[in-house]
Amino acid sequence: MAKVLYEKDGRIGRITLNRPDVLNAIDDDVPRELAACVEEANGDPGVHVIVLSGAGRAFCAGYDLTYYAEAAAGDGNAVTQEMPWDPMKDYAFMMRNTELFMSLWRSYRPVICKVHGFAVAGGSDIALCSDMIVMAEDAEIGYMPVRVWGCPTTAMWVYRLGPERAKRMLFTGDRIKGTEAEKLGLVLKAVPAGDLDGEVERLAERMATVPVNQLMMQKLVVNQAIEAMGLKQTQMFATVFDGITRHSPEGLNFKARAESQGWKQAVRERDLGTFDWTENRPVNPRGG
């Protein structure tokens, strides 16, 4: 079964992340299939706009940690290598995913991302590569791996939020709800969950009345302004740093904890601040 689905609905191309049993977690296949769907939509002159969404209870809960975090290093995945690690091998793997997520950014058709449930960790990378995000008010977005074991490779936080608010998110790893994301300017709009589908459809249908070439020109102009700020270079640094976070002493301790205790326990300790990853021991988050 396809892990990312595509269908044409009039002038709208609909792309749906389709691993609902694991909250559409990202594995090796999802980035490739996502980019293939974007290419299909762009190859159809009848498609004016793309709507990106997730099946089931969430948009995307990030990378599949059952595979990437719990599996021992060397067990077939490239996220954690046996030491000493090869940073360029790591970079090639992660930049591949970054470039595939960026197919949304490069798409000649504007992309509206519809977020319900969660768009967290790698799922936020996908969402933030879209042109516009409409969230349910109770949905959550954030990049929790900045606390240990990750750096957002698409680097879109600073371009959407500016430096101070980006630092607020990346220094804490907090998840925020759609209402706060709209207030910060991270997303276009947050609406009650029951209104999410209707809100996205109205926006997509309005955009779909504009000729394809006009939409394409406006997107190219706006994107060029962002790219002139150094987006490509920033992503290069972010992708290198992402590999370093996972192979730092703290990152290796997190990985070992996920292998021995399960990724859910390791993530719980990471997000609550109840584990000292440098000393590799549980702690009182209030300083005990």
C-alpha positions in Angstrom: 0.0 0.0 0.0 1.2 3.5 -0.9 2.5 5.4 2.1 1.6 8.7 0.4 -1.5 9.0 -1.7 -2.3 11.3 -4.6 -5.6 12.2 -6.3 -6.8 14.9 -8.6 -10.0 16.6 -7.5 -10.9 19.1 -10.2 -8.3 21.8 -10.0 -7.0 20.6 -6.7 -4.3 18.0 -6.3 -4.6 16.2 -2.9 -1.6 14.6 -1.3 -2.2 12.5 1.8 0.4 11.0 4.2 -0.9 7.5 4.6 0.5 5.7 7.6 -2.3 6.4 10.0 -1.5 3.4 12.3 1.8 5.2 13.3 0.5 8.8 13.1 2.0 9.1 9.6 5.6 8.7 11.0 8.3 9.1 8.4 10.3 6.1 7.3 12.7 5.7 4.3 9.8 5.6 1.8 7.7 8.6 2.8 10.0 11.3 1.6 10.4 9.7 -1.8 6.7 9.0 -2.2 5.9 12.6 -1.1 8.2 14.1 -3.8 6.7 11.7 -6.4 3.2 13.0 -5.6 4.4 16.6 -5.9 5.9 15.8 -9.3 2.7 14.2 -10.5 0.7 17.3 -9.5 3.1 19.6 -11.1 3.0 17.6 -14.3 -0.7 18.1 -14.7 -1.7 21.4 -16.3 -5.2 21.1 -14.9 -4.0 21.2 -11.2 -3.8 24.7 -9.8 -3.2 24.1 -6.1 -2.1 21.2 -3.8 -3.7 20.4 -0.5 -1.4 18.3 1.8 -2.9 16.4 4.7 -2.5 13.4 6.9 -4.7 10.3 7.3 -6.0 9.3 10.7 -5.5 11.1 14.0 -2.6 13.4 13.0 -0.8 15.1 10.2 2.7 13.7 11.0 4.3 12.7 14.3 7.9 12.9 12.9 10.4 10.2 12.2 9.5 6.6 13.0 11.4 6.2 16.2 10.6 2.5 16.5 12.9 2.0 13.6 15.3 4.9 13.8 15.8 5.1 17.6 15.1 1.7 19.1 17.0 -0.3 16.4 20.6 -0.8 17.3 23.2 1.2 15.3 24.1 -0.7 12.1 20.8 -2.5 11.9 20.0 -1.2 8.5 19.1 2.4 9.2 21.4 5.3 8.5 20.4 7.7 11.3 22.9 6.4 13.9 26.2 4.9 12.6 28.7 2.8 14.5 31.5 5.0 15.8 33.6 6.5 14.4 30.9 8.0 12.2 31.2 9.4 8.7 29.6 12.8 8.8 29.4 13.0 5.0 27.6 9.7 4.8 25.1 11.0 7.3 24.8 14.3 5.5 24.1 12.6 2.2 21.2 10.6 3.8 19.6 13.5 5.6 20.1 16.0 2.8 18.3 13.6 0.6 15.3 13.8 2.9 15.6 17.5 3.2 15.6 17.9 -0.6 12.6 15.6 -0.9 10.6 17.6 1.7 11.6 20.7 -0.2 9.8 19.5 -3.3 6.9 21.2 -1.6 8.8 24.5 -1.5 10.0 24.1 -5.1 6.5 23.0 -6.4 5.2 25.2 -9.1 1.8 24.7 -7.6 1.1 26.4 -4.3 0.8 24.0 -1.4 -1.6 24.4 1.5 -0.8 22.1 4.5 -3.8 21.1 6.6 -2.7 20.2 10.2 -4.7 18.3 12.7 -3.5 16.3 15.7 0.3 16.8 15.5 2.9 18.2 13.1 6.0 17.6 15.2 9.7 16.9 14.8 10.2 15.8 11.2 6.5 16.3 10.6 7.0 20.0 11.3 9.8 20.0 8.7 7.3 18.8 6.1 4.6 21.2 7.1 6.9 24.2 7.1 8.1 23.5 3.6 4.5 24.2 2.4 3.5 27.6 1.3 0.7 28.1 3.8 -0.4 26.1 6.9 -3.9 26.0 8.3 -4.1 24.3 11.7 -6.8 23.1 14.0 -6.7 25.2 17.1 -6.0 22.2 19.3 -3.4 20.7 17.0 0.3 20.9 18.1 3.5 21.8 16.3 7.1 21.8 17.5 10.5 20.3 17.2 11.1 18.4 20.4 14.4 16.7 19.2 16.2 20.0 19.6 16.4 19.0 23.3 18.6 16.1 22.3 19.1 14.1 19.0 18.1 16.6 16.4 18.3 19.9 14.5 15.6 20.8 12.0 17.3 20.2 8.7 14.9 22.4 6.6 15.7 25.4 8.8 12.3 26.9 8.1 11.7 28.2 11.7 13.8 31.3 11.4 12.4 32.3 8.0 8.8 32.0 9.2 9.3 33.4 12.7 12.3 35.7 12.7 15.3 35.1 15.0 13.9 35.7 18.5 10.8 33.6 18.1 12.7 30.9 16.3 15.1 30.7 19.2 12.1 30.5 21.6 11.0 27.4 19.9 14.5 25.8 19.2 15.9 26.5 22.7 13.0 24.8 24.4 11.7 22.1 22.1 8.2 23.1 23.2 5.1 22.0 21.3 2.6 24.8 20.8 -1.1 24.6 19.8 -2.5 26.1 16.6 -3.8 29.2 18.4 -0.3 30.1 19.6 1.2 29.2 16.3 -1.1 31.6 14.5 -0.3 34.3 17.1 3.4 33.9 16.5 3.0 34.0 12.8 4.2 30.5 12.3 1.0 29.4 10.4 -1.5 31.3 8.4 -4.6 30.5 10.5 -5.9 28.3 13.3 -9.5 27.4 13.3 -11.7 25.1 15.4 -11.1 21.4 14.5 -14.6 21.0 13.1 -14.0 23.9 10.7 -10.6 22.8 9.5 -11.7 21.0 6.3 -14.1 23.8 5.3 -11.5 26.5 5.9 -8.9 24.8 3.7 -11.4 24.0 1.0 -12.5 27.6 0.7 -8.9 28.8 0.5 -7.9 26.1 -2.1 -11.0 26.8 -4.2 -10.3 30.5 -4.2 -6.7 30.0 -5.3 -7.8 27.5 -7.9 -9.6 30.2 -9.8 -6.2 31.9 -10.6 -4.4 30.8 -13.7 -1.5 28.4 -13.1 1.1 30.7 -14.6 0.1 33.6 -12.3 0.3 31.4 -9.2 3.7 30.1 -10.3 5.1 33.6 -10.9 4.0 34.9 -7.5 5.4 31.9 -5.7 8.7 32.1 -7.5 9.0 35.8 -6.5 8.3 35.3 -2.8 10.5 32.2 -2.6 13.3 33.9 -4.3 13.3 36.6 -1.6 13.7 33.9 1.1 16.4 32.0 -0.9 18.3 35.3 -1.3 18.6 35.3 2.5 20.8 32.2 2.3 18.2 29.4 2.8 20.4 26.8 1.0 23.5 27.5 3.0 21.4 27.5 6.3 20.0 24.1 5.4 23.5 22.8 4.7 24.6 23.8 8.2 21.4 22.5 9.8 21.8 19.1 8.1 25.4 18.8 9.2 24.5 19.8 12.8 21.6 17.3 12.8 24.1 14.5 12.2 26.4 15.9 15.0 23.5 16.0 17.5 22.8 12.3 16.9 26.5 11.3 17.3 27.4 13.7 20.2 27.9 12.0 23.6 24.4 13.2 24.6 22.9 11.9 21.3 24.5 8.5 21.7 23.2 8.3 25.3 19.7 9.1 24.1 20.0 6.4 21.4 21.2 3.8 24.0 18.4 4.8 26.3 15.9 4.3 23.5 17.4 0.9 22.7 17.3 -0.3 26.3 14.1 1.3 27.6 12.1 1.9 24.4 11.8 5.2 22.5 8.6 6.3 24.3 10.4 6.3 27.7 13.5 8.1 26.2 11.3 10.7 24.6 9.3 11.2 27.8 12.5 11.8 29.8 13.8 14.1 27.1 10.7 16.2 27.0 10.2 16.4 30.8 13.8 17.1 31.4 14.1 14.2 33.8 17.3 12.7 32.3 20.8 14.3 32.2 22.1 13.1 28.8 25.6 14.4 29.5 25.9 12.5 32.7 23.7 9.7 31.4 21.5 9.4 34.5 18.0 10.4 35.7 17.8 13.7 37.4 15.3 16.0 39.2 14.4 18.6 36.6 14.3 21.2 39.4 18.0 20.7 40.0 18.1 17.7 42.4 
